[in-house]
Amino acid sequence: MVHDSPDNPDDRARKAPPAAASDTPPERLAGPDVDPAAAGGDDEDDALLPDILEESGAVGEGPLATGHEAIERAVRLAPTSPGVYRMLNANADVLYVGKAKNVKKRLSSYARQSAPLPARILRMIAATVTVEIVSTTTETEALLLEANLIKQLRPRFNVQLRDDKSFPYILITGDHWAPQILKHRGAQTRPGRYFGPFASAGAVNRTITALQRAFLIRSCTDSFFESRTRPCLLHQIRRCAGPCTREIDFGGYSTLVREASDFLSGKSHAVKQELAGEMEKASNELEFERAALYRDRLAALSAIQSQQGINPRTVEEADVFAIHQEGGFSCVEVFFFRTGQNWGNRAYFPRAEKSFTPEEVLGSFLAQFYDDKPPPRNILLSHDIEESELLANALSIKAGHKVEVTAPKRGEKKELVTHALTNAREALGRKLADTATQSRLLEAMAATLSLPHVPKRIEVYDNSHIQGTNAVGAMIVAGPDGFVKNQYRKFNIKSEGITPGDDFAMMREVLERRFKRLINPPEDAAKEGNKAKDDDFPRWPDLVIIDGGRGQLNAVREIFANLGLTQVSLMSVAKGPDRDAGRETLFMPEREAIKLEPRDPVLYFIQRLRDEAHRFVIGSHRKLRKKDIREAGLQEIPGIGPSRKRALLHHFGTLKEIERASIADLGKVPGVSAESARRIFEYFHPQPG
């Protein structure tokens, strides 16, 4: 969202450039990008996973009949109008906060002893001794009050959003003749233009740094600015135009500020066209130093958009929410899109019991999320929630403009949601892999798979190629402390007799090279192995996992038999129908196929191991092709002639930025069609087989 501060008049009488004062030491340059009057903590603490809430366990419940009796007393006095109710236990702790269009009817559903209710609800009823009710005029008011009370009281049986940080904005000040660019949190009382919200302080810092390179706007404080007698280091490294010592006049600096504001307001295409035109003009006039300056500014703008990742073509303003549940935990990934630009994403891990469905968690999360934040005009969801229309009405009243809450089924909006869902799944995976749950997962895996002991070293293997070319195998390693990345290995497939695409032969080469080196280590490997042993991390794996079904498992068993390996457990993981995560089948020697429940933490852990191996091998494969791609440049892409090459370089500045660009960004270049954009993107980002 982009807006001017209400305290910023349109035609403010600008203060004349003051006379330069005495020089100031360069140490004063430190930390100039934060408004000291309004800055909060800069560090974005990683959200922690909540303690897992089991569906059973004591919470101070009394007999179920006692709870029913307490609720029945409340029903007799409850209104038939909208309102919010709170269930309290014997210690007056709030157990649950709920809302209803008809409070009497809702409480009656809890009071019916014969009603089939989930175990979570029955435990809540058993612990209830008192019910408090607050009537509201409308159901919309009840929704807003419920969200506010949940955030304040943190009831045991509600979904809880744990978030107490405001979002940062970029501020271009309006109370000085030479505006400053800085990061801002808190009340927006300082005159100027605010751009945001951004997902994190890191996203703001990266954007400000790139904007300084592109538009040369100062980031120093006013007091530092007034004291300069010569340009500071930022001017010398071309990150500031130097208005403090008149290295640029008022008109030229105002143009830079206008261009920066236009770029942040969504007019990036027009700004880049203008810079490309100036670069072309300078080049034609043989002013190559000035042309290089415009080239560097173009590259800086392209760097901002490449860091933003996906940028929508048709969505101007929206927040995208996607939820993923695994292993008893939930992750909600939020993407912020403003002025057609991606202003970052953030993962949340709400506290909720395992029995909550994704729709229930997401619905409660949204109401709490916007309790203290301005909603955009569009909210896109990965799941249909029950009260989307009610939530939209409540947020529209709060925002003062229409807010739409939808779960898109097709088109670009659906693509944005799918992208957010992928990030939610990966974020939850990283959190689970990095927490203390790792030891419990290893113990559970040993019990589920009937392993002889809890594995201390797990090795997972995968391979990758494109029609047999640039074939590479990879091994990732996991242990009690998570992934052990200094033990990862990649194997460039060397055998010339392998038929292109023969995955069995490639896996045979990888495993033979790996375990022959373990059985008969060369001198340098022995030293490395001793070091690993000294660190109490074993050289030999307790469990080897491969991607595939019973056929791949039998092939690897044969390899192990030829090598005389009997002490290593072996398992293969076959993808579910339509490659659906959660429906995998596990195969182990001389055992029936194993199918685990989709929400089983062990199954999730195995999926995470397999996905990490796939990520690592894909990255290794792409590195093999990177040098060839750089050398070929744009020359080898079919249908990309001189005109389009020139247009691409004018738009992005360098070949490196073209390689980083998304399909959407490539499609914005004049003369580049959607099909050409796809071909360019696929050339730089091939999909290995």
C-alpha positions in Angstrom: 0.0 0.0 0.0 1.3 3.4 -1.0 0.2 6.6 0.7 1.3 10.0 1.8 1.4 11.0 5.4 -1.6 13.1 6.4 0.8 15.7 7.8 2.5 16.2 4.4 1.0 19.2 2.5 1.2 19.0 -1.3 2.9 22.3 -1.8 5.0 22.7 1.3 7.4 25.6 1.1 10.7 23.9 0.7 13.5 24.9 3.0 16.4 26.4 1.1 19.6 24.5 1.0 21.5 25.5 4.1 25.1 26.6 4.1 27.5 23.7 4.8 28.7 23.3 8.3 31.9 21.8 9.6 32.9 18.4 8.4 31.8 15.3 10.2 33.7 12.0 10.8 32.7 9.1 8.5 31.8 7.0 11.5 28.5 8.9 11.5 27.5 7.0 8.4 26.7 3.9 10.4 23.0 2.9 10.5 21.4 5.8 8.5 18.5 3.8 7.1 16.2 3.7 10.1 14.0 6.5 11.4 15.3 6.8 15.0 12.0 8.2 16.3 9.9 5.3 15.1 12.1 2.3 14.6 11.4 -0.9 16.4 13.6 -3.9 16.7 15.3 -4.6 13.4 16.0 -8.2 13.9 13.2 -10.5 12.6 13.2 -13.4 15.1 12.4 -16.6 13.4 9.0 -17.8 14.5 9.3 -20.8 16.8 7.2 -23.9 16.5 4.6 -24.1 19.3 4.6 -27.0 21.6 2.5 -29.7 20.0 -0.9 -30.0 21.5 -2.0 -33.6 21.8 -5.6 -34.6 21.5 -5.5 -36.3 24.8 -4.1 -35.3 28.2 -5.2 -33.6 31.4 -6.1 -30.0 31.4 -7.8 -29.9 34.7 -11.1 -31.4 33.5 -13.9 -32.3 35.8 -16.6 -34.8 35.0 -18.3 -34.2 31.7 -21.7 -33.8 33.4 -20.4 -30.9 35.4 -19.4 -29.0 32.2 -22.7 -29.7 30.6 -24.5 -28.4 33.7 -22.5 -25.1 33.6 -23.3 -24.6 29.9 -27.0 -25.4 30.5 -27.1 -22.6 33.1 -25.6 -20.2 30.6 -28.1 -21.3 27.9 -31.0 -20.3 30.1 -29.7 -16.7 30.3 -28.1 -16.5 26.8 -29.5 -14.0 24.2 -30.7 -15.1 20.8 -28.8 -12.2 19.2 -25.1 -12.1 18.1 -22.4 -12.1 20.6 -19.2 -13.6 22.0 -18.9 -16.2 24.8 -16.0 -17.3 27.0 -15.7 -20.6 28.7 -13.7 -20.6 32.0 -12.4 -23.3 34.2 -12.3 -23.5 38.0 -9.2 -21.2 38.2 -11.1 -18.5 36.1 -8.7 -19.2 33.2 -10.3 -18.7 29.8 -10.4 -22.0 27.9 -12.2 -20.9 24.7 -13.5 -17.8 23.1 -16.3 -18.2 20.5 -18.7 -16.1 18.6 -22.2 -16.8 17.2 -25.0 -15.2 15.3 -27.3 -16.7 17.9 -25.5 -17.3 21.1 -28.3 -19.3 22.8 -28.4 -21.7 19.8 -24.6 -22.1 19.7 -24.3 -22.9 23.5 -27.2 -25.3 23.2 -25.2 -27.4 20.8 -22.5 -27.8 23.5 -25.1 -28.6 26.2 -26.6 -31.6 24.3 -25.0 -34.7 26.0 -25.9 -37.0 23.1 -24.3 -34.8 20.4 -21.3 -36.5 18.7 -18.5 -34.0 19.4 -14.8 -34.2 18.8 -12.6 -35.2 21.7 -11.1 -31.7 21.8 -14.6 -30.2 22.4 -15.5 -32.8 25.0 -12.3 -32.0 27.0 -13.2 -28.3 26.8 -16.7 -29.0 28.1 -15.4 -31.1 30.9 -13.1 -28.3 32.1 -15.8 -25.6 31.9 -17.4 -24.3 35.1 -18.5 -20.8 34.0 -19.6 -19.2 30.7 -19.4 -15.4 30.2 -21.3 -13.7 27.4 -20.9 -10.4 25.6 -23.8 -9.3 23.3 -23.0 -7.4 20.1 -25.1 -5.5 17.6 -24.1 -7.6 14.6 -22.3 -10.8 13.8 -19.5 -8.7 12.2 -18.8 -7.0 15.5 -18.8 -10.4 17.2 -16.1 -11.6 14.7 -13.9 -8.6 15.4 -14.3 -8.8 19.2 -13.6 -12.6 19.2 -10.3 -12.0 17.3 -9.3 -9.3 19.7 -10.1 -11.4 22.8 -8.2 -14.5 21.4 -5.1 -12.4 20.9 -5.4 -10.9 24.4 -6.4 -14.0 26.4 -4.7 -16.8 24.4 -7.3 -19.5 25.3 -6.1 -23.1 25.5 -8.6 -24.5 23.0 -8.5 -21.7 20.3 -6.1 -21.4 17.4 -3.5 -18.8 18.5 -1.6 -16.4 16.3 1.7 -15.5 18.1 2.7 -12.2 16.5 3.5 -9.0 18.2 5.5 -7.2 15.6 4.4 -4.4 13.3 5.4 -4.5 9.7 8.1 -2.2 8.4 7.6 0.4 5.6 9.8 2.4 3.3 9.6 6.1 3.9 10.7 8.8 1.5 10.5 11.9 3.7 8.7 15.1 2.8 10.0 17.5 5.4 13.3 18.4 3.8 14.4 19.9 0.5 16.5 16.8 -0.1 14.3 13.8 0.8 15.7 10.9 2.7 14.9 7.2 2.2 14.7 5.0 5.3 13.0 2.1 7.0 10.0 3.0 9.3 7.9 1.2 11.9 5.1 2.4 14.1 2.8 5.4 13.7 3.0 7.2 10.3 3.2 10.7 11.6 6.3 12.0 9.8 5.5 13.9 6.6 6.4 11.9 3.5 5.3 8.9 1.3 5.0 5.5 2.9 5.4 2.3 0.8 4.5 -1.1 2.3 3.9 -3.2 4.3 7.0 -5.3 3.7 7.2 -8.8 5.2 10.5 -8.2 7.2 13.2 -5.8 8.0 15.5 -7.8 5.8 13.3 -7.2 2.8 13.2 -3.5 3.4 17.0 -3.3 3.9 17.7 -5.1 0.6 15.2 -2.9 -1.3 16.6 0.3 0.2 20.2 -0.7 -0.7 19.2 -1.5 -4.3 17.2 1.8 -4.5 20.2 3.7 -3.4 22.2 2.2 -6.2 19.5 2.9 -8.7 18.3 6.4 -7.7 21.2 7.7 -5.5 18.9 9.0 -2.8 20.5 9.8 0.5 19.8 7.7 3.6 21.7 9.8 6.2 20.0 11.6 9.0 19.2 15.3 8.7 21.8 16.3 11.3 24.5 14.4 9.4 23.4 15.9 6.1 23.6 19.5 7.5 27.1 19.0 8.8 28.8 17.9 5.6 31.5 19.9 3.9 32.6 17.2 1.4 30.9 14.1 0.0 30.8 11.0 2.1 31.8 7.5 1.2 28.3 6.6 -0.1 28.7 9.3 -2.8 32.1 7.9 -3.7 30.8 4.3 -4.2 27.8 5.7 -6.2 25.1 5.1 -3.7 24.2 8.8 -3.1 24.0 11.7 -5.5 25.6 14.0 -2.9 23.0 16.7 -2.4 24.6 17.7 0.9 27.6 19.4 -0.9 25.7 20.4 -4.1 27.2 17.6 -6.2 23.7 17.6 -7.7 21.3 20.5 -8.0 17.8 20.7 -6.6 16.1 19.9 -9.9 18.3 16.9 -10.6 17.8 15.4 -7.1 14.0 16.0 -7.3 14.0 14.0 -10.5 15.7 11.1 -8.8 13.2 11.2 -5.9 10.3 11.2 -8.4 11.7 8.2 -10.2 12.2 6.3 -7.0 8.6 7.1 -5.9 7.3 6.1 -9.3 9.1 2.8 -9.1 7.8 2.0 -5.7 4.3 3.0 -6.8 4.2 0.4 -9.5 5.4 2.4 -12.5 8.6 0.4 -12.8 8.2 -0.3 -16.5 8.0 3.4 -17.3 11.1 4.2 -15.1 13.2 1.5 -16.7 12.1 2.6 -20.2 13.3 6.1 -19.3 16.6 4.9 -18.0 17.1 2.6 -21.1 16.5 5.6 -23.3 19.0 7.7 -21.5 21.6 4.9 -21.7 21.0 4.6 -25.5 21.3 8.4 -25.9 24.5 8.6 -23.9 26.0 5.6 -25.9 25.1 7.3 -29.2 26.8 10.5 -28.0 29.9 8.4 -27.1 29.5 9.4 -23.5 30.3 5.9 -22.3 30.9 6.7 -18.7 27.4 8.2 -18.4 26.0 5.2 -20.3 27.6 2.9 -17.8 26.0 4.8 -14.9 22.6 4.2 -16.5 23.4 0.6 -17.1 24.3 0.1 -13.5 21.1 1.8 -12.4 19.1 -0.5 -14.7 20.9 -3.6 -13.2 20.0 -2.4 -9.7 16.3 -2.1 -10.5 16.4 -5.6 -12.1 18.1 -6.9 -8.9 15.2 -5.6 -6.8 12.6 -7.4 -9.0 14.7 -10.6 -9.1 14.9 -10.6 -5.3 11.1 -10.2 -5.2 10.7 -13.5 -7.0 7.2 -13.7 -8.5 5.6 -10.4 -9.6 1.9 -10.6 -10.7 0.7 -9.2 -14.0 -2.9 -8.6 -13.1 -3.0 -8.4 -9.3 -2.3 -4.9 -8.0 -3.0 -5.3 -4.3 -3.4 -8.5 -2.4 -2.3 -10.6 0.6 -2.0 -14.3 -0.2 -2.4 -16.9 2.6 -1.6 -20.6 2.2 -1.6 -23.2 5.0 0.2 -26.5 5.1 -0.1 -29.1 7.9 2.4 -31.9 8.6 3.4 -33.8 11.7 0.8 -32.2 13.9 1.9 -28.6 13.1 0.5 -25.9 10.9 2.4 -23.3 8.9 0.6 -20.2 7.3 2.7 -18.5 4.6 1.7 -14.9 3.8 2.8 -13.0 0.7 2.3 -9.2 0.4 1.6 -7.8 -3.1 1.4 -4.0 -3.5 1.4 -1.9 -6.7 1.9 -5.1 -8.7 5.1 -5.9 -6.8 6.0 -8.7 -4.4 7.0 -7.0 -1.1 8.0 -10.2 0.7 6.6 -13.2 2.5 6.6 -14.4 6.0 5.8 -17.8 7.7 3.7 -18.1 10.8 3.3 -21.2 13.0 0.0 -20.8 14.9 -0.7 -22.8 18.0 -3.4 -25.3 17.3 -4.3 -28.9 18.2 -3.8 -31.6 15.7 -7.5 -32.1 15.3 -8.0 -28.7 13.7 -8.5 -28.8 10.0 -6.6 -26.4 7.7 -9.8 -24.5 7.0 -10.5 -24.0 10.8 -6.9 -22.9 11.5 -6.8 -20.5 8.5 -10.2 -18.9 9.3 -9.2 -18.2 12.9 -5.8 -17.0 11.8 -7.1 -14.4 9.4 -9.4 -12.7 11.9 -6.5 -12.4 14.4 -4.0 -11.3 11.7 -6.0 -8.2 10.7 -6.9 -7.3 14.2 -4.1 -4.6 14.2 -3.2 -4.4 10.5 -4.8 -2.6 7.5 -6.3 -5.2 5.1 -5.7 -4.9 1.3 -8.5 -5.0 -1.3 -7.9 -8.7 -2.1 -7.2 -11.6 0.2 -6.4 -14.8 -1.6 -6.6 -18.2 0.3 -5.4 -21.7 -0.4 -8.6 -23.2 1.3 -12.2 -22.1 1.3 -13.1 -21.0 4.8 -16.6 -21.3 6.3 -17.1 -17.6 7.1 -15.3 -15.9 4.2 -18.2 -13.5 3.5 -18.6 -12.5 7.1 -14.8 -11.9 7.3 -14.9 -9.8 4.1 -17.7 -7.6 5.5 -15.9 -7.1 8.8 -12.6 -6.2 7.1 -14.4 -3.9 4.7 -15.9 -2.0 7.6 -12.6 -1.8 9.3 -10.6 -0.7 6.2 -13.1 1.8 4.8 -13.0 0.1 1.4 -14.3 -3.1 -0.1 -12.3 -6.2 0.8 -12.7 -9.5 -1.1 -11.8 -12.8 0.4 -11.6 -15.7 -2.1 -9.9 -19.0 -2.7 -9.1 -18.8 -6.5 -9.5 -21.9 -8.7 -7.7 -20.8 -11.8 -5.6 -18.1 -13.5 -2.8 -16.0 -12.1 -4.4 -15.7 -8.7 -4.4 -19.5 -8.4 -0.7 -19.5 -9.4 0.1 -17.0 -6.6 -1.7 -19.3 -4.0 0.1 -22.4 -5.3 3.4 -20.6 -5.0 2.6 -19.6 -1.4 1.5 -23.2 -0.6 4.9 -24.4 -1.8 6.6 -22.0 0.5 4.4 -23.0 3.4 5.4 -26.6 2.9 9.1 -25.8 2.7 9.0 -23.4 5.7 7.4 -26.0 7.9 9.9 -28.6 6.7 12.8 -26.3 7.6 11.4 -25.6 11.1 10.7 -29.3 11.9 14.2 -30.2 10.7 15.8 -27.6 12.9 14.0 -28.1 16.1 14.3 -30.5 19.0 11.7 -32.7 17.5 14.5 -34.3 15.4 15.5 -36.7 18.2 11.9 -37.7 18.8 11.4 -38.3 15.0 14.4 -40.5 14.8 13.1 -42.6 17.8 9.7 -42.8 16.2 11.2 -43.8 12.9 13.2 -46.6 14.5 10.0 -47.9 16.2 7.9 -47.6 13.0 10.4 -49.3 10.7 11.6 -51.8 13.3 15.2 -50.7 13.0 17.7 -52.4 15.2 18.5 -49.1 16.9 17.8 -45.4 16.6 19.8 -44.2 13.5 22.6 -41.7 14.1 23.4 -41.3 10.4 20.9 -41.5 7.6 22.0 -41.2 3.9 19.5 -40.4 1.1 20.5 -40.8 -2.6 19.0 -39.4 -5.7 20.2 -38.6 -9.3 19.4 -36.1 -12.0 19.9 -35.6 -15.7 18.3 -34.2 -18.8 17.9 -36.9 -21.4 21.0 -38.5 -20.0 23.2 -35.4 -20.3 25.1 -33.8 -17.4 24.1 -36.8 -15.2 24.8 -36.4 -11.5 24.1 -38.3 -8.4 23.9 -36.9 -4.9 23.9 -38.0 -1.2 22.5 -36.0 1.7 23.1 -36.9 5.3 20.9 -36.4 8.4 21.5 -37.1 12.0 20.3 -36.2 15.5 21.0 -32.5 15.0 19.2 -32.3 11.6 20.9 -32.1 8.1 24.7 -32.5 8.2 25.5 -30.4 5.2 29.3 -30.7 5.4 28.8 -34.5 4.8 26.8 -34.0 1.6 28.4 -35.4 -1.6 27.8 -35.1 -5.3 28.9 -37.7 -7.9 29.4 -36.7 -11.5 28.5 -39.8 -13.5 31.7 -41.0 -15.3 30.8 -44.4 -16.8 30.7 -44.1 -20.6 28.8 -47.3 -21.1 25.6 -46.1 -19.3 22.6 -45.8 -21.5 21.2 -42.2 -21.4 18.5 -42.1 -18.8 19.3 -45.5 -17.1 18.6 -44.5 -13.5 19.5 -48.0 -12.3 23.0 -47.9 -13.7 23.6 -44.4 -12.4 22.5 -45.4 -8.9 24.8 -48.4 -9.1 27.8 -46.2 -9.9 27.0 -43.8 -7.1 26.6 -46.4 -4.5 29.6 -48.4 -5.5 31.8 -45.3 -5.5 30.4 -44.3 -2.1 30.7 -47.6 -0.3 34.0 -48.8 -1.9 35.5 -45.6 -0.5 34.1 -46.5 2.9 35.4 -50.1 2.8 38.9 -49.2 1.4 39.4 -45.5 2.2 42.3 -43.8 0.5 44.8 -42.0 2.7 43.1 -38.5 2.4 39.6 -40.1 3.0 41.0 -41.9 6.1 42.1 -38.6 7.6 38.7 -37.2 6.8 37.0 -40.2 8.4 39.1 -39.9 11.5 38.1 -36.3 11.9 34.4 -37.3 11.6 34.9 -40.0 14.1 36.6 -37.6 16.5 33.5 -35.4 16.3 31.3 -38.4 17.3 29.5 -38.5 14.0 29.7 -41.9 12.4 31.2 -42.6 9.0 28.9 -45.5 8.2 25.1 -45.0 7.7 22.6 -46.8 9.8 19.9 -46.4 7.2 20.1 -45.8 3.4 17.0 -44.3 1.7 16.5 -44.2 -2.1 13.8 -42.8 -4.2 11.7 -45.5 -6.0 9.7 -48.6 -5.5 10.3 -52.3 -5.0 12.3 -52.6 -8.3 14.8 -49.9 -7.2 15.0 -51.5 -3.7 15.9 -54.9 -5.2 18.5 -53.4 -7.4 20.2 -51.7 -4.5 20.0 -54.9 -2.4 21.9 -56.6 -5.2 24.6 -53.9 -5.1 24.9 -54.2 -1.4 25.2 -58.0 -1.6 28.0 -57.7 -4.1 29.8 -55.3 -1.8 29.2 -57.5 1.3 27.2 -54.9 3.1 24.9 -56.5 5.7 24.9 -54.0 8.6 23.1 -51.2 6.8 19.3 -51.0 6.8 17.8 -50.1 3.4 14.5 -48.5 2.4 12.9 -47.1 -0.7 10.2 -44.4 -0.9 7.7 -44.6 -3.8 5.6 -41.6 -4.6 1.8 -41.7 -4.2 -0.7 -41.7 -7.0 -0.3 -38.5 -9.1 2.9 -37.9 -7.0 0.7 -36.8 -4.1 2.6 -36.1 -1.0 1.2 -38.0 2.0 0.3 -41.1 0.1 3.8 -42.6 -0.3 4.6 -46.3 0.1 7.7 -47.4 2.0 9.5 -50.6 0.9 12.0 -52.6 3.0 13.7 -55.9 2.3 11.6 -59.0 3.1 8.7 -57.0 4.5 5.3 -56.0 3.3 4.8 -52.5 1.9 4.3 -49.9 4.6 1.6 -47.2 4.4 1.6 -44.5 7.0 -1.2 -42.1 7.8 -0.8 -38.8 5.9 -0.4 -36.8 9.2 2.1 -39.2 10.7 5.2 -37.3 11.8 7.4 -40.1 10.7 6.0 -40.0 7.1 6.5 -36.3 7.1 10.2 -36.7 8.2 10.8 -39.2 5.4 9.3 -36.9 2.9 11.5 -34.1 4.1 14.6 -36.3 3.7 13.6 -37.2 0.2 12.8 -33.6 -0.8 16.2 -32.4 0.6 18.0 -35.0 -1.5 16.0 -33.9 -4.6 16.8 -30.3 -3.9 20.5 -30.9 -3.6 20.8 -33.1 -6.7 18.9 -30.6 -8.8 21.2 -27.8 -7.6 24.2 -29.9 -8.4 22.9 -30.7 -11.9 22.2 -27.0 -12.7 25.8 -26.1 -11.7 27.1 -28.5 -14.3 25.2 -26.6 -17.0 25.8 -23.0 -15.7 29.2 -22.5 -17.4 27.9 -23.6 -20.8 24.8 -21.3 -20.4 27.0 -18.3 -19.5 29.3 -18.9 -22.5 26.4 -19.3 -24.9 24.5 -16.3 -23.5 21.4 -15.5 -25.6 22.9 -16.8 -28.8 21.5 -20.3 -28.5 17.9 -19.5 -27.7 15.7 -20.3 -30.7 13.7 -17.3 -31.9 15.7 -14.7 -30.0 17.2 -12.4 -32.6 19.2 -9.2 -32.3 16.2 -6.9 -31.7 14.9 -8.9 -28.8 18.5 -9.4 -27.4 18.9 -5.6 -27.4 15.5 -5.1 -25.8 16.3 -7.6 -23.1 19.7 -6.0 -22.3 18.1 -2.5 -22.3 15.5 -3.7 -19.8 17.6 -5.7 -17.4 21.1 -4.2 -17.9 23.1 -7.4 -17.7 22.9 -11.1 -18.8 23.0 -12.1 -15.1 19.8 -10.2 -14.4 18.1 -11.8 -17.5 19.0 -15.2 -16.0 17.5 -14.2 -12.7 14.2 -12.9 -14.1 10.9 -14.7 -13.8 8.6 -15.5 -16.8 6.4 -12.6 -15.8 9.3 -10.1 -15.8 10.6 -11.4 -19.1 7.1 -11.0 -20.6 7.1 -7.3 -19.7 10.0 -6.5 -22.1 8.8 -4.8 -25.3 8.8 -7.3 -28.2 9.0 -10.4 -26.0 5.9 -12.5 -26.3 4.7 -14.9 -23.6 6.0 -17.9 -25.6 9.4 -16.2 -26.0 9.5 -15.4 -22.3 8.8 -19.1 -21.5 11.6 -20.2 -23.9 14.1 -17.8 -22.3 13.2 -18.9 -18.8 13.3 -22.6 -19.6 16.7 -22.1 -21.3 18.2 -20.8 -18.0 16.1 -23.0 -15.7 15.7 -26.4 -17.4 13.8 -29.1 -15.6 16.1 -32.2 -15.1 14.6 -35.6 -15.4 
